[in-house]
Amino acid sequence: MILHIKKLFFTITFNFSLFLLLMIGIQNSSNKKKVNLIISETINLPISFIVGMSFISGSIAGSLLTVNFRNTKGSKSYKDIS
């Protein structure tokens, strides 16, 4: 269980630091586009913000998919299978 908490803490810390670097990096960005959603459009956002946020959200989703929070005695872990 400690390993899951460490991995979750590392994921949150790493992606938050990427987000801070993204905010610092887009201060002078002048290229802006709108994101077309299913219902409507967003406001003009810098392209670097759109790309950076999609990378960060993919990183969070990918790292949390491998975390197995359920720990029961009858279930086999990945180590038991191989």
A tleap script that builds the chain and sets N, CA, C and O, in Angstrom:
source leaprc.protein.ff14SB
mol = sequence {
  NMET ILE LEU HIE ILE LYS LYS LEU PHE PHE
  THR ILE THR PHE ASN PHE SER LEU PHE LEU
  LEU LEU MET ILE GLY ILE GLN ASN SER SER
  ASN LYS LYS LYS VAL ASN LEU ILE ILE SER
  GLU THR ILE ASN LEU PRO ILE SER PHE ILE
  VAL GLY MET SER PHE ILE SER GLY SER ILE
  ALA GLY SER LEU LEU THR VAL ASN PHE ARG
  ASN THR LYS GLY SER LYS SER TYR LYS ASP
  ILE CSER
}
set mol.1.N position { 0.824 -1.193 0.000 }
set mol.1.CA position { 0.000 0.000 0.000 }
set mol.1.C position { 0.866 1.255 0.000 }
set mol.1.O position { 0.515 2.265 -0.610 }
set mol.2.N position { 2.010 1.178 0.697 }
set mol.2.CA position { 2.918 2.327 0.738 }
set mol.2.C position { 3.420 2.652 -0.661 }
set mol.2.O position { 3.595 3.821 -1.005 }
set mol.3.N position { 3.657 1.602 -1.483 }
set mol.3.CA position { 4.140 1.824 -2.842 }
set mol.3.C position { 3.124 2.605 -3.666 }
set mol.3.O position { 3.502 3.463 -4.464 }
set mol.4.N position { 1.829 2.314 -3.479 }
set mol.4.CA position { 0.785 3.030 -4.212 }
set mol.4.C position { 0.734 4.506 -3.802 }
set mol.4.O position { 0.541 5.385 -4.642 }
set mol.5.N position { 0.906 4.760 -2.525 }
set mol.5.CA position { 0.885 6.146 -2.047 }
set mol.5.C position { 2.095 6.906 -2.575 }
set mol.5.O position { 1.981 8.070 -2.957 }
set mol.6.N position { 3.266 6.246 -2.599 }
set mol.6.CA position { 4.469 6.886 -3.139 }
set mol.6.C position { 4.298 7.202 -4.617 }
set mol.6.O position { 4.668 8.284 -5.074 }
set mol.7.N position { 3.734 6.252 -5.368 }
set mol.7.CA position { 3.532 6.465 -6.798 }
set mol.7.C position { 2.530 7.589 -7.053 }
set mol.7.O position { 2.730 8.410 -7.949 }
set mol.8.N position { 1.464 7.625 -6.275 }
set mol.8.CA position { 0.473 8.683 -6.408 }
set mol.8.C position { 1.073 10.043 -6.058 }
set mol.8.O position { 0.828 11.030 -6.752 }
set mol.9.N position { 1.850 10.093 -4.993 }
set mol.9.CA position { 2.514 11.343 -4.593 }
set mol.9.C position { 3.504 11.804 -5.661 }
set mol.9.O position { 3.564 12.993 -5.972 }
set mol.10.N position { 4.278 10.881 -6.223 }
set mol.10.CA position { 5.219 11.230 -7.278 }
set mol.10.C position { 4.493 11.741 -8.518 }
set mol.10.O position { 4.926 12.716 -9.132 }
set mol.11.N position { 3.400 11.092 -8.887 }
set mol.11.CA position { 2.627 11.510 -10.059 }
set mol.11.C position { 2.080 12.916 -9.887 }
set mol.11.O position { 2.188 13.743 -10.792 }
set mol.12.N position { 1.494 13.186 -8.733 }
set mol.12.CA position { 0.921 14.518 -8.481 }
set mol.12.C position { 2.016 15.572 -8.451 }
set mol.12.O position { 1.853 16.650 -9.023 }
set mol.13.N position { 3.131 15.273 -7.791 }
set mol.13.CA position { 4.232 16.233 -7.702 }
set mol.13.C position { 4.843 16.513 -9.070 }
set mol.13.O position { 5.082 17.668 -9.422 }
set mol.14.N position { 5.094 15.462 -9.837 }
set mol.14.CA position { 5.703 15.622 -11.156 }
set mol.14.C position { 4.807 16.419 -12.094 }
set mol.14.O position { 5.277 17.328 -12.779 }
set mol.15.N position { 3.524 16.086 -12.129 }
set mol.15.CA position { 2.624 16.781 -13.044 }
set mol.15.C position { 2.337 18.206 -12.587 }
set mol.15.O position { 2.115 19.079 -13.426 }
set mol.16.N position { 2.335 18.467 -11.288 }
set mol.16.CA position { 2.174 19.832 -10.813 }
set mol.16.C position { 3.387 20.680 -11.191 }
set mol.16.O position { 3.235 21.850 -11.542 }
set mol.17.N position { 4.586 20.104 -11.123 }
set mol.17.CA position { 5.770 20.861 -11.537 }
set mol.17.C position { 5.756 21.114 -13.044 }
set mol.17.O position { 6.187 22.175 -13.495 }
set mol.18.N position { 5.267 20.154 -13.826 }
set mol.18.CA position { 5.113 20.396 -15.266 }
set mol.18.C position { 4.110 21.510 -15.529 }
set mol.18.O position { 4.304 22.323 -16.433 }
set mol.19.N position { 3.033 21.550 -14.740 }
set mol.19.CA position { 2.032 22.592 -14.893 }
set mol.19.C position { 2.613 23.968 -14.569 }
set mol.19.O position { 2.327 24.940 -15.268 }
set mol.20.N position { 3.425 24.056 -13.515 }
set mol.20.CA position { 4.057 25.332 -13.183 }
set mol.20.C position { 5.008 25.787 -14.283 }
set mol.20.O position { 5.034 26.967 -14.633 }
set mol.21.N position { 5.790 24.855 -14.832 }
set mol.21.CA position { 6.673 25.209 -15.943 }
set mol.21.C position { 5.871 25.631 -17.175 }
set mol.21.O position { 6.298 26.511 -17.923 }
set mol.22.N position { 4.727 25.015 -17.382 }
set mol.22.CA position { 3.858 25.390 -18.495 }
set mol.22.C position { 3.343 26.813 -18.317 }
set mol.22.O position { 3.331 27.589 -19.273 }
set mol.23.N position { 2.922 27.162 -17.113 }
set mol.23.CA position { 2.418 28.511 -16.846 }
set mol.23.C position { 3.517 29.558 -17.037 }
set mol.23.O position { 3.256 30.643 -17.556 }
set mol.24.N position { 4.729 29.240 -16.624 }
set mol.24.CA position { 5.834 30.179 -16.813 }
set mol.24.C position { 6.175 30.303 -18.292 }
set mol.24.O position { 6.477 31.395 -18.773 }
set mol.25.N position { 6.127 29.188 -19.012 }
set mol.25.CA position { 6.520 29.182 -20.418 }
set mol.25.C position { 5.563 29.875 -21.359 }
set mol.25.O position { 5.986 30.331 -22.420 }
set mol.26.N position { 4.288 29.973 -21.017 }
set mol.26.CA position { 3.324 30.552 -21.960 }
set mol.26.C position { 3.050 32.026 -21.694 }
set mol.26.O position { 2.084 32.572 -22.227 }
set mol.27.N position { 3.858 32.669 -20.901 }
set mol.27.CA position { 3.615 34.075 -20.572 }
set mol.27.C position { 3.616 34.972 -21.799 }
set mol.27.O position { 2.807 35.897 -21.877 }
set mol.28.N position { 4.490 34.729 -22.751 }
set mol.28.CA position { 4.591 35.595 -23.926 }
set mol.28.C position { 4.082 34.918 -25.192 }
set mol.28.O position { 4.513 35.257 -26.294 }
set mol.29.N position { 3.184 33.979 -25.042 }
set mol.29.CA position { 2.656 33.270 -26.205 }
set mol.29.C position { 1.581 34.117 -26.883 }
set mol.29.O position { 0.626 34.564 -26.248 }
set mol.30.N position { 1.761 34.327 -28.190 }
set mol.30.CA position { 0.798 35.160 -28.913 }
set mol.30.C position { -0.084 34.344 -29.859 }
set mol.30.O position { -1.113 34.846 -30.309 }
set mol.31.N position { 0.286 33.107 -30.171 }
set mol.31.CA position { -0.527 32.274 -31.056 }
set mol.31.C position { -1.676 31.678 -30.258 }
set mol.31.O position { -1.457 30.916 -29.316 }
set mol.32.N position { -2.905 32.028 -30.638 }
set mol.32.CA position { -4.077 31.555 -29.895 }
set mol.32.C position { -5.073 30.921 -30.849 }
set mol.32.O position { -5.241 31.372 -31.982 }
set mol.33.N position { -5.726 29.881 -30.383 }
set mol.33.CA position { -6.757 29.176 -31.139 }
set mol.33.C position { -7.908 28.834 -30.210 }
set mol.33.O position { -7.754 28.834 -28.989 }
set mol.34.N position { -9.064 28.543 -30.795 }
set mol.34.CA position { -10.225 28.078 -30.034 }
set mol.34.C position { -10.301 26.567 -30.140 }
set mol.34.O position { -9.960 25.990 -31.173 }
set mol.35.N position { -10.750 25.927 -29.066 }
set mol.35.CA position { -10.960 24.481 -29.062 }
set mol.35.C position { -12.440 24.232 -29.326 }
set mol.35.O position { -13.298 24.732 -28.599 }
set mol.36.N position { -12.736 23.460 -30.368 }
set mol.36.CA position { -14.125 23.137 -30.701 }
set mol.36.C position { -14.577 21.948 -29.874 }
set mol.36.O position { -14.078 20.835 -30.044 }
set mol.37.N position { -15.521 22.187 -28.983 }
set mol.37.CA position { -16.111 21.122 -28.198 }
set mol.37.C position { -17.358 20.628 -28.909 }
set mol.37.O position { -17.733 21.170 -29.949 }
set mol.38.N position { -18.002 19.614 -28.367 }
set mol.38.CA position { -19.204 19.069 -29.008 }
set mol.38.C position { -20.320 20.103 -29.030 }
set mol.38.O position { -21.010 20.252 -30.039 }
set mol.39.N position { -20.499 20.807 -27.938 }
set mol.39.CA position { -21.611 21.750 -27.827 }
set mol.39.C position { -21.216 23.145 -28.276 }
set mol.39.O position { -21.971 23.792 -29.002 }
set mol.40.N position { -20.048 23.626 -27.862 }
set mol.40.CA position { -19.658 25.000 -28.160 }
set mol.40.C position { -18.143 25.089 -28.314 }
set mol.40.O position { -17.450 24.077 -28.419 }
set mol.41.N position { -17.651 26.319 -28.324 }
set mol.41.CA position { -16.220 26.575 -28.436 }
set mol.41.C position { -15.712 27.200 -27.140 }
set mol.41.O position { -16.480 27.772 -26.366 }
set mol.42.N position { -14.419 27.082 -26.922 }
set mol.42.CA position { -13.807 27.734 -25.772 }
set mol.42.C position { -13.360 29.134 -26.168 }
set mol.42.O position { -13.508 29.538 -27.321 }
set mol.43.N position { -12.826 29.854 -25.227 }
set mol.43.CA position { -12.245 31.156 -25.529 }
set mol.43.C position { -10.904 30.930 -26.223 }
set mol.43.O position { -10.433 29.796 -26.306 }
set mol.44.N position { -10.298 31.986 -26.715 }
set mol.44.CA position { -8.989 31.862 -27.349 }
set mol.44.C position { -7.947 31.470 -26.306 }
set mol.44.O position { -7.727 32.183 -25.326 }
set mol.45.N position { -7.320 30.336 -26.534 }
set mol.45.CA position { -6.294 29.832 -25.638 }
set mol.45.C position { -4.975 29.717 -26.396 }
set mol.45.O position { -4.973 29.423 -27.591 }
set mol.46.N position { -3.859 29.945 -25.717 }
set mol.46.CA position { -2.565 29.738 -26.385 }
set mol.46.C position { -2.391 28.272 -26.788 }
set mol.46.O position { -2.799 27.365 -26.062 }
set mol.47.N position { -1.785 28.057 -27.949 }
set mol.47.CA position { -1.598 26.703 -28.455 }
set mol.47.C position { -0.721 25.894 -27.508 }
set mol.47.O position { -0.958 24.703 -27.308 }
set mol.48.N position { 0.289 26.532 -26.925 }
set mol.48.CA position { 1.166 25.818 -26.009 }
set mol.48.C position { 0.411 25.345 -24.766 }
set mol.48.O position { 0.735 24.295 -24.211 }
set mol.49.N position { -0.587 26.105 -24.326 }
set mol.49.CA position { -1.405 25.688 -23.180 }
set mol.49.C position { -2.241 24.470 -23.537 }
set mol.49.O position { -2.361 23.547 -22.732 }
set mol.50.N position { -2.815 24.453 -24.721 }
set mol.50.CA position { -3.648 23.331 -25.150 }
set mol.50.C position { -2.811 22.062 -25.250 }
set mol.50.O position { -3.219 21.005 -24.770 }
set mol.51.N position { -1.645 22.167 -25.871 }
set mol.51.CA position { -0.778 20.999 -26.026 }
set mol.51.C position { -0.239 20.547 -24.676 }
set mol.51.O position { -0.210 19.349 -24.393 }
set mol.52.N position { 0.184 21.479 -23.847 }
set mol.52.CA position { 0.732 21.139 -22.537 }
set mol.52.C position { -0.283 20.494 -21.620 }
set mol.52.O position { 0.034 19.528 -20.926 }
set mol.53.N position { -1.497 21.012 -21.604 }
set mol.53.CA position { -2.524 20.436 -20.742 }
set mol.53.C position { -2.942 19.050 -21.225 }
set mol.53.O position { -3.247 18.183 -20.405 }
set mol.54.N position { -2.962 18.825 -22.528 }
set mol.54.CA position { -3.290 17.489 -23.009 }
set mol.54.C position { -2.179 16.501 -22.653 }
set mol.54.O position { -2.459 15.339 -22.356 }
set mol.55.N position { -0.924 16.948 -22.680 }
set mol.55.CA position { 0.172 16.081 -22.262 }
set mol.55.C position { 0.097 15.764 -20.770 }
set mol.55.O position { 0.279 14.614 -20.371 }
set mol.56.N position { -0.168 16.766 -19.953 }
set mol.56.CA position { -0.237 16.561 -18.508 }
set mol.56.C position { -1.423 15.665 -18.140 }
set mol.56.O position { -1.283 14.778 -17.298 }
set mol.57.N position { -2.584 15.883 -18.756 }
set mol.57.CA position { -3.737 15.038 -18.438 }
set mol.57.C position { -3.516 13.601 -18.908 }
set mol.57.O position { -3.976 12.664 -18.254 }
set mol.58.N position { -2.827 13.414 -20.022 }
set mol.58.CA position { -2.488 12.064 -20.465 }
set mol.58.C position { -1.492 11.399 -19.540 }
set mol.58.O position { -1.566 10.193 -19.307 }
set mol.59.N position { -0.572 12.166 -19.016 }
set mol.59.CA position { 0.396 11.630 -18.069 }
set mol.59.C position { -0.275 11.198 -16.775 }
set mol.59.O position { 0.059 10.150 -16.223 }
set mol.60.N position { -1.209 11.987 -16.293 }
set mol.60.CA position { -1.940 11.628 -15.079 }
set mol.60.C position { -2.801 10.385 -15.321 }
set mol.60.O position { -2.810 9.464 -14.504 }
set mol.61.N position { -3.514 10.363 -16.428 }
set mol.61.CA position { -4.383 9.221 -16.717 }
set mol.61.C position { -3.567 7.951 -16.905 }
set mol.61.O position { -3.955 6.889 -16.417 }
set mol.62.N position { -2.451 8.043 -17.602 }
set mol.62.CA position { -1.622 6.863 -17.831 }
set mol.62.C position { -0.985 6.323 -16.578 }
set mol.62.O position { -0.846 5.109 -16.426 }
set mol.63.N position { -0.596 7.195 -15.682 }
set mol.63.CA position { 0.033 6.715 -14.457 }
set mol.63.C position { -0.992 6.192 -13.463 }
set mol.63.O position { -0.676 5.297 -12.679 }
set mol.64.N position { -2.197 6.717 -13.472 }
set mol.64.CA position { -3.212 6.230 -12.540 }
set mol.64.C position { -3.891 4.958 -13.028 }
set mol.64.O position { -4.527 4.264 -12.234 }
set mol.65.N position { -3.774 4.632 -14.315 }
set mol.65.CA position { -4.359 3.391 -14.804 }
set mol.65.C position { -3.640 2.172 -14.253 }
set mol.65.O position { -4.246 1.108 -14.117 }
set mol.66.N position { -2.358 2.308 -13.933 }
set mol.66.CA position { -1.600 1.163 -13.452 }
set mol.66.C position { -1.698 0.973 -11.953 }
set mol.66.O position { -1.224 -0.039 -11.438 }
set mol.67.N position { -2.293 1.903 -11.240 }
set mol.67.CA position { -2.416 1.789 -9.788 }
set mol.67.C position { -3.617 0.914 -9.462 }
set mol.67.O position { -4.728 1.168 -9.928 }
set mol.68.N position { -3.386 -0.113 -8.661 }
set mol.68.CA position { -4.459 -1.005 -8.232 }
set mol.68.C position { -4.698 -0.749 -6.749 }
set mol.68.O position { -3.928 -1.221 -5.912 }
set mol.69.N position { -5.742 -0.018 -6.414 }
set mol.69.CA position { -6.016 0.344 -5.032 }
set mol.69.C position { -6.681 -0.795 -4.260 }
set mol.69.O position { -6.682 -0.774 -3.030 }
set mol.70.N position { -7.230 -1.763 -4.932 }
set mol.70.CA position { -7.931 -2.856 -4.272 }
set mol.70.C position { -6.918 -3.925 -3.871 }
set mol.70.O position { -6.173 -4.420 -4.716 }
set mol.71.N position { -6.887 -4.273 -2.628 }
set mol.71.CA position { -5.950 -5.260 -2.127 }
set mol.71.C position { -6.721 -6.302 -1.325 }
set mol.71.O position { -6.954 -6.124 -0.130 }
set mol.72.N position { -7.114 -7.387 -1.981 }
set mol.72.CA position { -7.830 -8.456 -1.303 }
set mol.72.C position { -6.948 -9.694 -1.267 }
set mol.72.O position { -6.004 -9.817 -2.047 }
set mol.73.N position { -7.262 -10.615 -0.354 }
set mol.73.CA position { -6.438 -11.816 -0.208 }
set mol.73.C position { -6.635 -12.781 -1.373 }
set mol.73.O position { -5.704 -13.502 -1.732 }
set mol.74.N position { -7.804 -12.810 -1.958 }
set mol.74.CA position { -8.088 -13.759 -3.026 }
set mol.74.C position { -7.627 -13.306 -4.399 }
set mol.74.O position { -7.502 -14.137 -5.299 }
set mol.75.N position { -7.374 -12.037 -4.591 }
set mol.75.CA position { -6.990 -11.552 -5.906 }
set mol.75.C position { -5.489 -11.700 -6.103 }
set mol.75.O position { -4.702 -11.530 -5.172 }
set mol.76.N position { -5.109 -12.021 -7.337 }
set mol.76.CA position { -3.695 -12.170 -7.654 }
set mol.76.C position { -3.163 -10.859 -8.165 }
set mol.76.O position { -3.854 -10.140 -8.887 }
set mol.77.N position { -1.956 -10.545 -7.803 }
set mol.77.CA position { -1.333 -9.336 -8.297 }
set mol.77.C position { -0.583 -9.647 -9.582 }
set mol.77.O position { -0.533 -10.794 -10.026 }
set mol.78.N position { -0.015 -8.636 -10.160 }
set mol.78.CA position { 0.735 -8.801 -11.403 }
set mol.78.C position { 1.962 -9.664 -11.166 }
set mol.78.O position { 2.364 -10.411 -12.058 }
set mol.79.N position { 2.569 -9.579 -9.981 }
set mol.79.CA position { 3.763 -10.358 -9.663 }
set mol.79.C position { 3.428 -11.843 -9.544 }
set mol.79.O position { 4.268 -12.684 -9.860 }
set mol.80.N position { 2.214 -12.184 -9.093 }
set mol.80.CA position { 1.828 -13.569 -8.937 }
set mol.80.C position { 1.566 -14.253 -10.280 }
set mol.80.O position { 1.726 -15.468 -10.397 }
set mol.81.N position { 1.172 -13.495 -11.271 }
set mol.81.CA position { 0.832 -14.068 -12.567 }
set mol.81.C position { 2.088 -14.479 -13.330 }
set mol.81.O position { 2.117 -15.537 -13.958 }
set mol.82.N position { 3.120 -13.649 -13.276 }
set mol.82.CA position { 4.326 -13.947 -14.050 }
set mol.82.C position { 5.303 -14.819 -13.338 }
set mol.82.O position { 6.358 -15.140 -13.886 }
savepdb mol mol.pdb
quit
